[in-house]
Amino acid sequence: MRLYGLNILTGMAITARHFFETYVEDFKYWFGNKKRQETFRNQPDEIGSFTVQYPEEKLKVPERFRMLPVLIYEEDTGDCRCTSCGICAKVCPPQCIWIVQAKALDGKPKPKANEFYIDMDVCMNCGFCSEFCPFDAIKMDHIYELSNYERQKSHIYNMQDLLVSTEYYGKTHPRAWAKELAVKEEEEKKKKAKEAATKKKAEEAAKAAAAGAPAPGAAPAAPAPAAKPAAAEPKPAPAPAAAVKEEKPQ
């Protein structure tokens, strides 16, 4: 037997359950449960939603949340990773990035940015600059409170406004930072192993040369070519027949 309207009642029951669970969540927050400030969305086992009293209450944003790009500099050395290659400016869809490359005293270009600008009103937060940067010098930041009462000068970010340390990036993007460190550590291990193998091979070659024996792995010396037999001396050509005179008997 089929009951008409059963699915409607089921949907209304689910909606009512969410409605009451929302108030339960708010009562938990009012009485000291601040767990929702450490997350950015409901957990899978939770049903009710909640209202955030912004700006008094702010929730954590996801790690892959994208706002404006920032430039990364090394915490220990203070060197900016940007080499002024210009790839970020080329792939930027709205063309909101422009760079001035540094130059040496002799006028030759240096792999370093002297000036770096981003127009935040033009930036579409797509993240292409971060994805295409070959040196991991530009990343997407989480700061979204950027409004003010003037936009002619303060909305154009220069290099000093964009610089953040690797420590800051590690705090805002812990998983991406851990992955980057793991890749660098693996590359460093491969580099050290290659240097150790090259050094060992050079030492073995030096020992073999000192002992007068061929180095292990070296190609054997080619045998000396056999001496060719000396060519036969050419015989003198016979005199022409006209020059031969017959002697008559006396």
C-alpha positions in Angstrom: 0.0 0.0 0.0 1.4 3.4 -1.1 0.9 6.4 1.1 0.8 9.6 -0.9 2.6 12.6 0.7 5.0 10.3 2.7 8.1 11.8 0.9 6.9 15.3 1.7 6.6 14.5 5.4 10.0 12.9 5.4 11.6 16.0 3.8 9.9 18.2 6.3 11.1 16.0 9.2 14.7 16.3 8.0 14.3 20.1 7.7 12.9 20.3 11.2 15.7 18.2 12.5 18.3 20.5 11.1 16.4 23.5 12.5 16.4 22.2 16.0 20.0 21.0 15.8 21.0 24.5 14.8 19.6 25.8 18.1 21.3 23.0 20.0 24.7 24.0 18.4 24.1 27.7 19.3 23.3 26.7 23.0 26.5 24.7 23.1 28.5 27.7 21.8 26.9 30.1 24.4 27.8 27.8 27.2 31.5 27.6 26.4 31.9 25.0 23.5 34.2 27.0 21.1 35.0 24.0 19.0 33.5 25.5 15.8 36.1 28.2 15.8 38.7 25.6 14.9 36.9 24.4 11.8 35.6 25.9 8.7 32.6 23.7 8.0 30.3 21.2 9.8 31.8 17.8 10.6 30.4 14.8 8.7 28.8 13.4 11.9 27.1 16.7 12.7 23.7 17.7 11.4 22.8 21.2 12.5 24.3 24.4 11.1 25.2 27.5 13.0 25.3 31.2 12.5 28.6 33.0 12.9 28.5 36.4 14.6 31.0 38.1 12.3 33.2 40.1 12.9 33.2 39.2 16.6 33.5 35.6 15.7 35.7 34.3 12.9 36.1 30.8 11.6 39.2 29.1 10.3 39.5 29.1 6.5 40.5 26.0 4.5 44.2 25.6 3.7 43.5 25.9 -0.1 41.5 29.1 0.4 42.8 31.7 -2.1 42.9 35.4 -1.7 45.7 37.7 -2.8 49.1 36.4 -3.8 52.1 36.9 -1.6 55.9 36.7 -2.2 57.9 34.2 -0.1 61.3 35.0 1.4 63.6 32.6 3.3 63.4 33.1 7.1 67.0 32.3 7.8 68.7 34.3 5.0 66.0 36.9 4.2 66.4 36.3 0.4 63.3 36.6 -1.7 62.7 33.5 -3.9 61.5 35.6 -6.8 64.0 35.7 -9.7 62.0 38.2 -11.8 61.4 35.6 -14.5 58.0 37.1 -15.4 56.1 33.9 -15.8 53.4 34.9 -13.2 52.8 38.2 -15.1 52.5 36.3 -18.4 50.0 33.7 -17.2 47.9 36.2 -15.2 44.5 36.3 -17.0 43.5 39.9 -15.9 47.2 41.1 -16.2 47.3 42.6 -12.7 51.0 41.8 -12.0 54.0 43.9 -13.2 57.6 43.4 -12.3 60.8 45.5 -12.6 63.9 43.4 -12.8 67.0 44.4 -10.9 70.2 45.3 -12.7 73.9 45.2 -11.7 76.2 48.1 -11.8 77.3 47.3 -15.3 73.7 47.4 -16.5 73.3 43.6 -16.9 70.0 42.1 -15.6 70.1 40.2 -12.3 67.9 37.3 -11.3 66.1 39.4 -8.7 63.0 41.6 -8.6 63.6 45.2 -7.9 59.9 46.1 -7.9 56.8 44.0 -7.8 53.2 45.2 -7.9 49.8 43.6 -7.8 46.5 45.5 -8.3 44.1 43.8 -5.8 41.1 45.3 -7.5 42.0 43.6 -10.8 43.2 40.3 -9.3 40.6 37.5 -9.7 42.3 35.2 -7.1 42.6 32.3 -9.6 46.0 31.1 -8.3 47.6 30.7 -11.8 50.7 32.7 -10.7 51.2 30.3 -7.8 50.8 27.2 -9.9 53.1 28.3 -12.7 55.9 29.8 -10.5 59.0 27.5 -11.0 60.6 28.7 -7.8 57.7 28.5 -5.4 58.2 32.2 -4.8 54.5 33.3 -5.0 51.7 31.8 -3.0 48.0 32.5 -2.2 47.3 34.1 1.1 44.3 33.7 3.5 43.8 37.4 4.5 40.4 38.4 3.2 39.7 41.6 5.2 41.1 44.1 2.6 38.4 46.8 2.4 39.1 50.4 3.2 38.0 53.9 2.3 40.6 54.6 -0.4 41.5 52.5 -3.4 43.7 54.6 -5.7 47.0 53.9 -3.8 46.4 51.4 -1.0 44.8 48.8 -3.3 48.0 48.5 -5.4 50.4 46.3 -3.3 54.1 46.8 -3.7 56.9 44.3 -2.9 57.1 45.2 0.8 53.3 44.7 1.2 53.5 41.3 -0.4 56.6 39.8 1.3 55.9 37.1 3.9 58.3 34.6 5.5 58.5 30.9 5.1 57.5 30.6 8.7 54.3 32.4 8.1 53.6 30.2 5.0 54.3 27.1 7.1 51.6 28.1 9.6 48.9 29.0 7.1 49.6 26.1 4.7 51.0 23.3 7.0 50.3 20.4 4.6 51.7 22.1 1.5 54.8 23.3 3.5 55.4 19.7 4.8 55.2 18.4 1.2 57.6 21.1 0.0 60.1 20.2 2.7 59.9 16.5 1.9 60.6 17.2 -1.8 63.6 19.4 -0.9 64.9 16.8 1.5 64.7 14.1 -1.1 66.5 16.3 -3.6 69.2 17.0 -1.1 69.7 13.2 -0.4 70.0 12.5 -4.2 72.5 15.3 -4.5 74.6 14.1 -1.6 74.5 10.5 -2.9 75.6 11.7 -6.4 78.5 13.7 -4.9 79.6 10.7 -2.7 79.6 8.4 -5.8 81.6 10.9 -7.8 84.1 11.3 -5.0 84.5 7.6 -4.5 85.1 7.0 -8.2 87.7 9.7 -8.2 89.5 8.2 -5.2 89.5 4.7 -6.8 90.9 6.2 -10.0 93.7 7.9 -8.1 94.6 4.7 -6.2 94.6 2.7 -9.4 96.8 5.3 -11.1 99.2 5.3 -8.1 99.4 1.4 -8.2 99.9 1.4 -12.0 96.8 -0.7 -12.6 93.8 0.4 -14.6 91.0 2.0 -12.6 88.0 -0.3 -11.9 85.4 0.3 -14.6 87.8 2.0 -16.9 88.0 0.8 -20.5 91.1 -1.3 -21.4 93.7 0.4 -23.4 93.5 -0.2 -27.1 96.4 -2.4 -28.5 99.1 -0.7 -30.5 98.6 -1.0 -34.2 100.9 -3.6 -35.9 103.8 -2.3 -37.9 103.2 -2.3 -41.6 105.9 -4.1 -43.8 108.3 -1.9 -45.5 107.3 -1.1 -49.1 109.6 -2.7 -51.8 111.9 -0.3 -53.5 110.7 0.5 -57.0 112.8 -1.1 -59.9 114.4 1.3 -62.4 112.4 1.7 -65.5 114.0 0.0 -68.6 115.6 2.2 -71.2 113.7 3.0 -74.3 114.3 0.7 -77.3 115.4 3.6 -79.5 118.3 4.3 -77.1 119.7 0.8 -77.3 122.5 0.5 -79.9 123.7 -2.8 -81.4 127.4 -3.4 -81.5 128.7 -4.6 -84.9 131.4 -7.2 -85.0 134.9 -6.0 -86.2 
